[in-house]
Amino acid sequence: MQQREMPPPPEARAVEVKEKVDGSRQTFPLERWLQTRDLLVGRWVADADNDFGAPAGLTSWGVWWRTRPYGAYRIHDVDGALLSYRLDAVGDVRIDGEGVRYRDLVLDARIRTEAGAPRVRLEDENELEAAAAAGLVSLREQRRVACTRLLFLHRPERLVARIDEAIEQAVQTVASGRGA
């Protein structure tokens, strides 16, 4: 999927705050493309000296729902070509005037389309097991992650469609001048 012609990015900004199970936090500045009570769509554009070693101009759309057990990223190469989707199992999602804050529940998934079909690769399962054994992930959170894992593995088409719909809604909102 190529990104279509895009409107200029909105001036509104948001911050993504990822709270790790070990108590550490990561923050990411975003362009705020759409925000409602239950949804935030933001975009990160890599600059030349980013901390991730990504090429300048790579984009990552972030989509978070207050009521869903995952957050998602749609990652595009510098030329706009879709590289992959990455999903995080999350809990305690809060969307407010600053942006989005959530608890990262360790398990991630990558979804790539190969031969027309989505291919799912789970990541960090060993780290999740270690965190659970160390008491950093509650039983309730472990059950949430188990259900989210099943979504990742058995509903990738639905997840990708939901992510794409949210991003398209955000782009249309900005293009129409209604803003974030």
MARBA-3410 file (N, C-alpha, C, O; in Angstrom, 1 decimal):
180
0.8,-1.2,0.0,0.0,0.0,0.0,0.9,1.2,0.0,1.7,1.4,0.9 ~ 0.7,2.1,-1.0,1.4,3.4,-1.0,0.5,4.4,-0.3,-0.7,4.3,-0.3 ~ 1.2,5.3,0.4,0.4,6.4,1.0,-0.1,7.3,-0.1,0.7,7.6,-1.0 ~ -1.3,7.6,-0.1,-1.9,8.5,-1.1,-1.4,9.9,-0.9,-0.7,10.2,0.1 ~ -1.8,10.8,-1.8,-1.4,12.2,-1.7,-1.9,12.7,-0.3,-3.1,12.5,0.0
-1.1,13.3,0.5,-1.4,13.6,1.8,-1.6,15.1,1.9,-0.9,15.9,1.3 ~ -2.5,15.5,2.8,-2.6,17.0,3.1,-1.4,17.4,3.9,-0.8,16.5,4.5 ~ -1.1,18.6,4.1,-0.1,19.1,5.0,-0.4,18.6,6.4,-1.5,18.5,6.8 ~ 0.6,18.2,7.1,0.4,17.7,8.5,-0.2,18.8,9.4,0.0,20.0,9.2 ~ -1.0,18.3,10.3,-1.6,19.3,11.2,-0.6,19.9,12.2,0.5,19.3,12.4
-0.8,21.1,12.6,0.1,21.7,13.6,0.0,21.2,15.0,0.9,21.2,15.8 ~ -1.2,20.6,15.3,-1.4,20.0,16.6,-0.4,18.9,16.9,-0.1,18.1,16.0 ~ 0.1,18.8,18.1,1.0,17.8,18.5,0.4,17.0,19.7,-0.5,17.4,20.4 ~ 1.0,15.8,19.8,0.6,14.9,20.9,1.8,14.2,21.4,2.9,14.2,20.7 ~ 1.7,13.6,22.5,2.8,12.8,23.0,2.3,11.4,23.3,1.3,11.2,24.0
3.1,10.4,22.9,2.8,9.0,23.2,3.7,8.6,24.4,4.9,8.8,24.3 ~ 3.1,8.1,25.5,3.9,7.7,26.6,3.6,6.2,26.8,2.5,5.8,27.1 ~ 4.7,5.5,26.7,4.7,4.0,26.8,5.3,3.7,28.2,6.5,3.9,28.4 ~ 4.4,3.2,29.1,4.9,2.8,30.4,5.2,1.3,30.4,4.3,0.5,30.2 ~ 6.4,1.0,30.6,6.9,-0.4,30.6,6.6,-1.1,31.9,6.4,-0.5,32.9
6.5,-2.4,31.9,6.2,-3.2,33.1,7.3,-3.1,34.1,7.0,-3.3,35.3 ~ 8.5,-2.7,33.7,9.6,-2.5,34.7,9.5,-1.1,35.4,10.4,-0.8,36.2 ~ 8.5,-0.3,35.0,8.4,1.0,35.6,9.0,2.1,34.7,8.8,3.3,35.0 ~ 9.8,1.8,33.7,10.4,2.8,32.9,9.4,3.4,31.9,8.3,2.7,31.7 ~ 9.7,4.5,31.3,8.8,5.2,30.3,9.6,5.6,29.1,10.7,5.9,29.2
8.9,5.5,28.0,9.4,6.1,26.7,8.4,7.1,26.2,7.2,6.8,26.3 ~ 8.8,8.2,25.7,7.9,9.2,25.2,8.3,9.5,23.7,9.5,9.5,23.3 ~ 7.3,9.7,22.9,7.5,9.9,21.5,6.6,11.1,21.1,5.4,11.1,21.3 ~ 7.2,12.1,20.4,6.4,13.3,19.9,5.7,12.9,18.6,6.3,12.2,17.8 ~ 4.5,13.3,18.5,3.7,12.9,17.3,3.0,14.1,16.7,2.7,15.1,17.4
2.7,14.0,15.4,1.7,14.9,14.8,0.3,14.3,15.2,0.1,13.1,15.1 ~ -0.6,15.2,15.7,-1.9,14.7,16.1,-2.8,14.9,14.9,-3.3,16.0,14.6 ~ -3.2,13.8,14.3,-4.1,13.8,13.1,-5.5,13.6,13.5,-6.4,14.2,12.8 ~ -5.8,12.9,14.5,-7.2,12.7,14.9,-7.3,12.3,16.4,-6.5,11.5,16.8 ~ -8.2,13.0,17.1,-8.4,12.6,18.5,-9.8,12.7,18.8,-10.5,13.7,18.6
-10.4,11.6,19.4,-11.7,11.6,20.0,-11.6,11.1,21.4,-10.4,10.9,21.9 ~ -12.7,11.0,22.1,-12.6,10.5,23.4,-12.0,9.1,23.5,-11.3,8.7,24.4 ~ -12.2,8.3,22.4,-11.8,6.9,22.4,-10.7,6.5,21.4,-10.3,5.3,21.4 ~ -10.2,7.5,20.7,-9.2,7.1,19.6,-8.2,8.3,19.5,-8.6,9.5,19.5 ~ -7.0,7.9,19.3,-5.9,8.9,18.9,-5.2,8.3,17.7,-4.7,7.1,17.8
-5.0,9.1,16.7,-4.2,8.7,15.5,-3.1,9.8,15.4,-3.4,11.0,15.3 ~ -1.9,9.4,15.5,-0.8,10.3,15.4,0.2,9.7,14.4,0.2,8.6,14.0 ~ 1.2,10.6,14.0,2.2,10.2,13.0,3.5,10.7,13.5,3.7,11.9,13.9 ~ 4.5,9.8,13.4,5.9,10.1,13.7,6.6,10.1,12.4,6.5,9.1,11.7 ~ 7.4,11.1,12.1,8.3,11.2,10.9,9.7,11.2,11.4,10.1,12.1,12.2
10.5,10.2,11.0,11.9,10.1,11.4,12.7,11.3,10.9,12.7,11.6,9.7 ~ 13.5,11.9,11.7,14.4,12.9,11.3,15.8,12.3,11.2,15.9,11.1,11.5 ~ 16.8,13.0,10.6,18.1,12.4,10.3,18.8,11.8,11.5,19.5,10.8,11.4 ~ 18.6,12.4,12.7,19.3,11.9,13.9,18.4,11.3,14.9,18.5,11.5,16.1 ~ 17.4,10.5,14.5,16.5,9.8,15.4,17.2,8.7,16.2,18.2,8.2,15.8
16.6,8.4,17.3,17.2,7.4,18.2,17.1,5.9,17.8,17.6,5.0,18.4 ~ 16.3,5.7,16.7,16.0,4.3,16.3,16.8,3.9,15.1,16.7,2.7,14.6 ~ 17.6,4.8,14.5,18.4,4.4,13.3,17.5,4.3,12.1,18.0,3.7,11.1 ~ 16.3,4.8,12.1,15.4,4.8,11.0,15.9,5.8,10.0,16.4,6.9,10.4 ~ 15.7,5.5,8.7,16.1,6.5,7.7,15.2,7.8,7.8,14.0,7.7,8.1
15.8,8.9,7.6,15.1,10.2,7.6,13.9,10.1,6.6,14.1,9.7,5.5 ~ 12.7,10.5,7.1,11.5,10.5,6.2,10.7,9.3,6.4,9.5,9.3,5.9 ~ 11.2,8.2,7.0,10.3,7.0,7.3,9.2,7.5,8.2,9.4,8.4,9.1 ~ 8.0,7.0,8.0,6.8,7.4,8.8,6.2,6.2,9.5,6.2,5.1,9.0 ~ 5.7,6.5,10.7,5.0,5.5,11.5,3.7,6.1,12.0,3.8,7.1,12.8
2.6,5.6,11.5,1.3,6.0,12.0,1.1,5.3,13.3,1.3,4.0,13.3 ~ 0.6,5.9,14.3,0.2,5.2,15.6,-1.3,5.4,15.8,-1.8,6.4,15.6 ~ -1.9,4.3,16.2,-3.3,4.2,16.4,-3.6,3.6,17.8,-3.2,2.4,18.0 ~ -4.3,4.3,18.6,-4.7,3.8,20.0,-6.1,4.0,20.2,-6.7,5.0,19.9 ~ -6.8,2.9,20.7,-8.2,3.0,21.2,-8.2,2.8,22.7,-7.5,2.0,23.2
-9.0,3.6,23.3,-9.2,3.5,24.8,-9.7,2.1,25.2,-9.3,1.6,26.3 ~ -10.5,1.5,24.4,-11.2,0.2,24.8,-10.6,-1.0,24.1,-11.1,-2.1,24.4 ~ -9.6,-0.9,23.3,-9.0,-2.1,22.7,-7.7,-2.6,23.4,-7.0,-1.7,24.0 ~ -7.4,-3.9,23.3,-6.3,-4.4,24.1,-5.0,-4.3,23.3,-4.0,-5.0,23.6 ~ -4.9,-3.4,22.3,-3.7,-3.3,21.5,-3.6,-1.8,21.0,-4.6,-1.2,20.8
-2.4,-1.4,20.7,-2.1,-0.2,20.0,-1.4,-0.7,18.7,-0.8,-1.8,18.7 ~ -1.4,0.2,17.7,-0.9,-0.3,16.4,-0.1,0.8,15.7,-0.3,2.0,15.9 ~ 0.9,0.3,14.9,1.7,1.2,14.1,1.7,0.7,12.7,1.8,-0.5,12.4 ~ 1.5,1.6,11.7,1.6,1.3,10.3,2.8,2.1,9.8,2.9,3.3,9.8 ~ 3.8,1.3,9.4,5.1,1.8,9.1,5.4,1.9,7.6,5.2,0.9,6.9
5.8,3.1,7.1,6.0,3.3,5.7,7.4,3.8,5.5,8.0,4.5,6.2 ~ 8.0,3.3,4.4,9.3,3.6,4.0,9.3,5.1,3.5,8.3,5.7,3.4 ~ 10.5,5.6,3.3,10.7,7.0,2.8,9.9,7.3,1.6,9.4,8.4,1.4 ~ 9.8,6.3,0.7,9.1,6.5,-0.6,7.5,6.3,-0.4,6.8,6.4,-1.4 ~ 7.1,6.1,0.8,5.7,5.9,1.1,5.2,4.4,1.0,4.1,4.1,1.4
6.1,3.5,0.6,5.7,2.1,0.5,5.4,1.5,1.9,6.2,1.8,2.8 ~ 4.4,0.7,2.0,4.1,0.1,3.3,5.2,-0.9,3.6,5.5,-1.8,2.8 ~ 5.7,-0.9,4.8,6.7,-1.8,5.2,6.1,-2.9,6.1,6.2,-4.1,5.8 ~ 5.3,-2.5,7.1,4.7,-3.5,8.0,3.7,-2.8,9.0,3.7,-1.6,9.0 ~ 3.0,-3.6,9.7,2.2,-3.2,10.8,2.9,-3.8,12.1,3.3,-4.9,12.0
2.9,-3.0,13.1,3.4,-3.5,14.4,2.3,-3.3,15.4,1.8,-2.1,15.5 ~ 2.0,-4.3,16.2,1.0,-4.1,17.2,1.6,-4.5,18.6,2.4,-5.4,18.7 ~ 1.1,-3.7,19.6,1.6,-3.9,21.0,0.3,-4.3,21.8,-0.7,-3.7,21.7 ~ 0.5,-5.3,22.6,-0.5,-5.6,23.6,-0.4,-4.5,24.7,0.7,-4.3,25.2 ~ -1.6,-3.9,25.0,-1.5,-2.8,25.9,-2.7,-2.9,27.0,-3.6,-3.6,26.8
-2.5,-2.1,28.0,-3.6,-2.0,29.0,-3.6,-0.6,29.5,-2.7,0.2,29.3 ~ -4.6,-0.2,30.2,-4.8,1.1,30.9,-4.5,2.2,29.9,-3.7,3.1,30.2 ~ -5.2,2.2,28.8,-5.0,3.3,27.8,-5.8,4.5,28.2,-7.0,4.5,28.5 ~ -5.1,5.6,28.2,-5.7,6.9,28.6,-5.4,7.9,27.4,-4.2,8.1,27.1 ~ -6.4,8.5,26.9,-6.3,9.5,25.9,-6.8,10.8,26.5,-7.9,10.9,27.0
-5.9,11.9,26.4,-6.3,13.2,27.0,-5.7,14.3,26.1,-5.2,14.0,25.0 ~ -5.8,15.5,26.6,-5.3,16.6,25.8,-3.8,16.6,25.5,-3.4,17.3,24.6 ~ -3.1,15.8,26.2,-1.6,15.7,26.0,-1.3,14.7,24.9,-0.4,14.9,24.2 ~ -2.2,13.7,24.8,-1.9,12.6,23.9,-2.4,11.3,24.4,-3.6,11.2,24.8 ~ -1.6,10.2,24.4,-1.9,8.9,24.8,-0.9,8.4,25.8,0.3,8.6,25.6
-1.4,7.7,26.8,-0.5,7.0,27.8,-1.1,5.6,27.9,-2.3,5.5,28.0 ~ -0.2,4.6,28.0,-0.7,3.3,28.2,0.4,2.4,28.8,1.6,2.8,28.9 ~ 0.0,1.3,29.3,0.9,0.3,29.9,1.2,-0.8,28.8,0.3,-1.4,28.3 ~ 2.5,-0.9,28.4,2.9,-1.8,27.4,3.0,-3.2,28.1,3.8,-3.4,29.0 ~ 2.2,-4.1,27.6,2.2,-5.5,28.2,3.1,-6.5,27.5,2.8,-7.7,27.5
4.2,-6.0,26.9,5.4,-6.7,26.4,5.1,-7.4,25.1,6.0,-7.2,24.2 ~ 4.1,-8.1,24.9,3.9,-8.9,23.6,3.6,-8.0,22.5,2.8,-7.1,22.5 ~ 4.4,-8.2,21.4,4.2,-7.4,20.1,4.0,-8.4,19.0,4.3,-9.6,19.1 ~ 3.4,-7.9,17.9,3.3,-8.7,16.7,3.6,-7.8,15.5,3.4,-6.6,15.5 ~ 4.2,-8.4,14.5,4.5,-7.8,13.2,3.6,-8.5,12.2,3.5,-9.7,12.1
2.9,-7.6,11.4,2.1,-8.2,10.3,2.7,-7.6,9.0,2.8,-6.4,8.8 ~ 3.0,-8.5,8.1,3.4,-8.2,6.7,2.6,-9.0,5.8,2.1,-10.1,6.0 ~ 2.3,-8.4,4.6,1.6,-9.1,3.6,2.6,-9.8,2.7,3.5,-9.1,2.1 ~ 2.4,-11.1,2.5,3.3,-11.9,1.6,2.3,-12.7,0.8,1.5,-13.4,1.3 ~ 2.5,-12.6,-0.5,1.7,-13.3,-1.5,0.2,-13.1,-1.3,-0.6,-14.0,-1.4
-0.1,-11.8,-0.9,-1.5,-11.5,-0.7,-2.1,-11.8,0.6,-3.3,-11.5,0.8 ~ -1.4,-12.5,1.5,-1.9,-12.9,2.7,-1.1,-12.3,3.9,0.1,-12.2,3.8 ~ -1.8,-12.0,5.0,-1.0,-11.4,6.1,-0.2,-12.5,6.8,-0.7,-13.6,7.0 ~ 1.0,-12.2,7.1,1.9,-13.1,7.9,2.2,-12.5,9.2,2.6,-11.3,9.3 ~ 1.9,-13.2,10.3,2.0,-12.6,11.7,3.3,-13.3,12.3,3.5,-14.5,12.3
4.1,-12.4,12.9,5.2,-12.9,13.7,5.1,-12.2,15.1,5.1,-11.0,15.3 ~ 5.0,-13.1,16.1,4.9,-12.6,17.5,6.3,-12.3,17.9,7.3,-13.0,17.6 ~ 6.5,-11.3,18.8,7.8,-10.9,19.3,7.7,-10.7,20.8,6.6,-10.4,21.4 ~ 8.8,-11.0,21.5,8.9,-10.7,22.9,8.2,-11.7,23.8,7.8,-11.4,25.0 ~ 7.8,-12.9,23.3,7.1,-13.9,24.2,8.0,-14.3,25.4,7.5,-14.5,26.5
9.3,-14.5,25.2,10.2,-14.8,26.3,10.3,-13.8,27.3,10.3,-14.0,28.5 ~ 10.3,-12.5,26.8,10.3,-11.4,27.8,9.1,-11.3,28.6,9.1,-11.0,29.8 ~ 7.9,-11.6,27.9,6.6,-11.6,28.7,6.6,-12.7,29.7,6.2,-12.4,30.9 ~ 7.1,-13.8,29.4,7.2,-14.9,30.4,8.0,-14.6,31.5,7.7,-14.8,32.7 ~ 9.2,-14.0,31.3,10.1,-13.6,32.4,9.5,-12.5,33.2,9.6,-12.5,34.5
8.8,-11.5,32.6,8.2,-10.4,33.3,7.0,-11.0,34.2,6.9,-10.5,35.4 ~ 6.3,-11.9,33.7,5.2,-12.5,34.5,5.8,-13.3,35.7,5.3,-13.2,36.8 ~ 6.9,-14.1,35.4,7.5,-14.8,36.5,8.1,-13.9,37.6,8.1,-14.3,38.8 ~ 8.5,-12.7,37.2,9.0,-11.7,38.2,7.9,-10.9,38.8,8.2,-10.1,39.7 ~ 6.7,-11.2,38.5,5.6,-10.5,39.1,5.3,-9.1,38.6,4.6,-8.3,39.2
5.9,-8.8,37.4,5.7,-7.5,36.8,4.4,-7.4,36.0,4.0,-6.3,35.6 ~ 3.8,-8.5,35.7,2.6,-8.6,34.9,1.6,-9.3,35.7,1.8,-10.5,36.0 ~ 0.5,-8.7,36.0,-0.5,-9.3,36.9,-1.2,-10.5,36.2,-1.2,-10.6,35.0 ~ -1.9,-11.3,36.9,-2.7,-12.4,36.3,-3.8,-11.8,35.4,-4.0,-12.4,34.3 ~ -4.4,-10.7,35.8,-5.4,-10.1,34.9,-4.8,-9.6,33.6,-5.3,-9.8,32.5
-3.6,-9.0,33.7,-2.9,-8.6,32.5,-2.4,-9.8,31.6,-2.5,-9.7,30.4 ~ -2.0,-10.9,32.3,-1.6,-12.1,31.5,-2.8,-12.6,30.7,-2.7,-13.1,29.6 ~ -4.0,-12.6,31.3,-5.2,-13.1,30.6,-5.5,-12.1,29.5,-5.9,-12.6,28.4 ~ -5.4,-10.8,29.7,-5.6,-9.9,28.6,-4.6,-10.1,27.4,-5.0,-10.1,26.3 ~ -3.4,-10.4,27.8,-2.4,-10.6,26.7,-2.7,-11.9,26.0,-2.5,-12.0,24.8
-3.1,-12.9,26.7,-3.5,-14.2,26.1,-4.6,-14.0,25.0,-4.5,-14.6,23.9 ~ -5.6,-13.2,25.4,-6.7,-13.0,24.4,-6.2,-12.1,23.3,-6.6,-12.4,22.1 ~ -5.3,-11.2,23.6,-4.8,-10.3,22.5,-3.9,-11.1,21.6,-3.9,-10.9,20.3 ~ -3.1,-12.0,22.1,-2.3,-12.9,21.3,-3.2,-13.7,20.2,-2.8,-13.8,19.1 ~ -4.3,-14.2,20.7,-5.2,-14.9,19.8,-5.7,-13.9,18.7,-5.8,-14.3,17.5
-6.0,-12.7,19.0,-6.4,-11.7,18.0,-5.3,-11.5,17.0,-5.6,-11.5,15.8 ~ -4.1,-11.3,17.5,-3.0,-11.1,16.6,-2.8,-12.3,15.6,-2.6,-12.1,14.4 ~ -3.0,-13.5,16.1,-2.7,-14.7,15.3,-3.9,-15.1,14.4,-3.7,-15.5,13.2 ~ -5.1,-14.8,14.8,-6.3,-15.3,14.1,-7.2,-14.3,13.4,-8.1,-14.6,12.7 ~ -6.9,-13.0,13.7,-7.7,-11.9,13.1,-6.8,-10.8,12.5,-7.2,-9.6,12.6
-5.7,-11.2,11.8,-4.8,-10.1,11.3,-5.5,-9.2,10.3,-5.3,-8.0,10.2 ~ -6.4,-9.8,9.4,-7.0,-9.0,8.4,-7.9,-8.0,9.0,-8.0,-6.8,8.6 ~ -8.7,-8.4,10.0,-9.6,-7.5,10.7,-8.8,-6.3,11.4,-9.2,-5.2,11.4 ~ -7.7,-6.7,12.0,-6.9,-5.7,12.7,-6.3,-4.7,11.7,-6.3,-3.5,12.0 ~ -5.7,-5.2,10.6,-5.2,-4.3,9.6,-6.3,-3.4,9.0,-6.0,-2.2,8.9
-7.5,-3.9,8.8,-8.6,-3.1,8.3,-8.9,-2.0,9.3,-9.2,-0.9,8.9 ~ -9.0,-2.4,10.5,-9.4,-1.4,11.6,-8.3,-0.3,11.7,-8.7,0.9,11.8 ~ -7.0,-0.6,11.6,-6.0,0.3,11.6,-6.1,1.3,10.4,-6.0,2.5,10.5 ~ -6.2,0.7,9.2,-6.3,1.5,8.0,-7.5,2.4,8.0,-7.4,3.6,7.6 ~ -8.6,1.9,8.5,-9.9,2.8,8.6,-9.6,4.0,9.5,-10.0,5.1,9.2
-9.0,3.8,10.6,-8.7,4.9,11.6,-7.8,5.9,10.9,-8.0,7.1,11.1 ~ -6.7,5.4,10.2,-5.8,6.4,9.6,-6.5,7.1,8.5,-6.3,8.3,8.3 ~ -7.3,6.4,7.7,-8.0,7.1,6.6,-9.0,8.2,7.2,-9.1,9.2,6.6 ~ -9.6,7.8,8.2,-10.5,8.8,8.9,-9.7,10.0,9.3,-10.2,11.2,9.2 ~ -8.5,9.8,9.9,-7.7,10.9,10.3,-7.2,11.8,9.2,-7.3,13.0,9.2
-6.8,11.2,8.1,-6.4,11.9,6.9,-7.5,12.7,6.3,-7.4,13.9,6.0 ~ -8.7,12.1,6.2,-9.9,12.9,5.7,-10.3,14.0,6.6,-10.6,15.1,6.1 ~ -10.1,13.8,7.9,-10.4,14.9,8.9,-9.5,16.1,8.6,-10.0,17.2,8.6 ~ -8.2,15.8,8.5,-7.2,16.9,8.3,-7.5,17.5,6.9,-7.4,18.8,6.8 ~ -7.7,16.7,5.9,-7.9,17.2,4.5,-9.1,18.1,4.4,-9.1,19.1,3.7
-10.1,17.8,5.2,-11.3,18.6,5.2,-11.2,19.9,6.0,-12.1,20.7,6.0 ~ -10.1,20.1,6.7,-9.9,21.3,7.5,-10.5,21.2,8.9,-10.5,22.2,9.6 ~ -11.0,20.0,9.3,-11.7,19.9,10.6,-10.7,19.7,11.7,-11.0,19.9,12.9 ~ -9.4,19.4,11.3,-8.4,19.3,12.3,-8.5,18.1,13.2,-9.5,17.4,13.2 ~ -7.5,18.0,14.1,-7.5,16.9,15.1,-8.4,17.2,16.2,-8.5,16.3,17.1
END
